[in-house]
Amino acid sequence: MATSDVKLIGAWASPFVIRALIALKVKSISYEFLQETFGSKSKLLLQSNPIHKKIPVLIHADKPICESLIIVQYIDEVWTSGPTILPSDPYDRAIARFWAAYIDDKWFPCLIGIVRGQLEGEAKETVIQQMSAGLVLLEEAFEKCSEGKGYFGGEKIGYLDIALGSFLGWINVTENMIGMKVIDEAKTPCLVGWAERFCADSAVKEVMPEIEKLEEVAKLLQANV
Amino acid sequence: MEEVKLFGATPSPFSYRVIWALKLKGIPYEYVEEDLSNKSALLLQYNPVHKKIPVLVHGGKPIAESIIILEYIEQTWPQNPLLPKEAYERAQARFWTKFAEDKSLTFYAFFRSDGEEHEKAIKDALEVLRILEEQGLGEKKFFGGDTVGLADIAWGWMAYWLGVMEEVVGKKLFEAHAFPRLHEWMENFKKVPAIKENLPERNGMLAHFKRQREILIASSIS
């Protein structure tokens, strides 16, 4: 398939974009990355995602697909010759979807709340606790989903690995900000090993940004509030 | 076939999404009505994270969150499909389904608030209706094309619950002449036998929502 046939509109720092990038890498799909400038939105983005005006947007044969998890599912369904991303068993798939939705709806707001740097005192403590508690739930989910193997997806990275793993860089940034580990041996031992494995995976290594670069972006986000 | 149980609560539209999917596919199930003011130990066991209905239990294994349940039903019982075969069209169906999930808070705000927050909710809700009218349906009868699909079920509450909400709030949000496509979609949706035969009784709904709104307004004042 020609490189120009698959385009991804995004930004290297966005965990939602990283999800799409990992899925493309898992399937060894050639693509063109269209980097958005921080603080402005390109005409192509506004045209391709007029309702939400957000990244990532996958453009395949000139047709746009929006929403990171919908993009990951689309990639899995179209490129069937590569490794599968979603679990094949319907129940396992439902569980993977459940936790991915939990991450986006309940857990991510805590993370972004801390990163934005506007929270103080008790409010900040509460959010940190909620974020930590969420990771403990995900630790339990890992124990069930992995069935003793290395990933949420079992032997190889899958949908839920991608849904959570895309945040690992930002989790590190947050840990530095609050001076405390949220993925640690005491509370989330399985996730500690999983995080290392995930970041070392060939589909992930090239697209996971360096912490120092993310910390610069964090400063921009804090200034922009 | 393994036993299917649905834990729901009338008149929750989230409950009805699952009922509609099961009925459209002709899947027999046992329904368990939950009292949300006194949730059963079983529900809390099946959905410890959110403690909410609906929960589908299939062969003893619980699935929570209505849209996730719908995707599970679609994969497990492929007859009368709710999603198109073609991947791009499936992505579109999922997009509009997610849009319904993301915007439910907007309509909930319309229902539970008054004053400035209420005015903002009206504005936001009208924008959502405009997007659906102009970009969602296109020329199709349903979001799913000729037959009801995932996105129709996700938005289905609007065909019946919205009118009740408007009556309780005392404010009309949806005017047929302003949203002709949506209006026609609502009428068509309610005509589908599996939907028509599975709607909560209106008077009961009205009384329930009146009580709900009173409680919510009172708690926001204190």
Interface residues (C-beta under 8 A of the other chain):
Chain A: P50 I51 H60 K63 I65 C66 E67 I70 I71 Q73 Y74 E77 V78 P90 Y91 R93 A94 I95 R97 F98 A101 Y102 L137
Chain B: V49 H58 K61 I63 A64 E65 I68 I69 E71 Y72 Q75 T76 A87 Y88 R90 A91 R94 F95 K98 F99 I131 Q135
